[in-house]
């Protein structure tokens, strides 16, 4: 057996040296050699091999040859119509390879085939159908992904989590959210991907919790996910991150991103446990415009030129500057410096 395999590799090497893989396919001695050549054609990624591979999918004598041809078309990202025909008309092994190839290609033309494949008797076809649908699905496919999350096949579960994000099924967040704290890193990455697609306050909170992860891949995925949000949503998150993670390796990139988002040069984080009054003038007797919750972020417009002394609820005197700030909804007012934490954005 080992001797025969060595000979096959030698023969393939000779073919590659002596001529093109198309010629090698024509003169292949047996099925095993044809399958190996078809595999090499797929791995090459060269479009010149699409035609001979497609011919083997349509006319190959053995099921194994046709199945490999389908797999190779998936590698070549070609032959969608022929793969559809093979999926509808051939035996189960070719159908499994055809739907897997279509899933890897991920073209919207295959959507109805993936939807049918979800109900197929073959487990492999069901798994591949979910993986393909995760790329080209629509909002009506949410129940399929929700169900597939429970299947005991990790690649299919990961695809289903991402699929819910890709169809922007924001009301399905409750099914995705638990995976952001899963001990398996792959599930965390999939959760972050979908969190960035949902673009809701809840999904943003999950991303914010993972930005400082010591795992650089998770942290990067979190930063990628947060880039999908509007500046007004994401700037407060990035400012809070900067305050709590002053030595994080992504800090330089973060500052660059804030500049790109046209963030102001300074922000203030409300440093109280309950609410802080936003006042109409730079003194503690002026009208209260609104109350700002602890950990909220506001843009600093300016700082008063002189310090001011006030007495807090404990009867203690505090001296600091008053800052004029602007809230996310455009309200302008003044905050006393003792109750805020100032952060430079870049």
Secondary structure, 3 states (H helix, E strand, C coil): CHHHHHHHHHHHHHHHHHCCHHHHHHCCCCHHHHHHHHHHHHHHCCHHHHHHHHHHHHHCCCHHHHHHHHHHHHHHCCCHHHHHHHHHHCCHHHHHHHHHHHHHHCCHHHHHHHHHHCCCCCHHHHHHHHHHHHHHCCHHHHHHHHHHCCCCCHHHHHHHHHHHHHCCCHHHHHHHHHHHHCCCHHHHHHHHHHHHHHCCHHHHHHHHHHHCCCCHHHHHHHHHHHCCCCHHHHHHHHHHHHHHCCCCCCHHHHHHHHHHCCCCCEEEEECCCCEEEEECCCCCCCCEEEEEECCCEEEEEEECCCCEEEECCCCCEEEECEEEEECCCCCEEEEEHHHEEEEECC
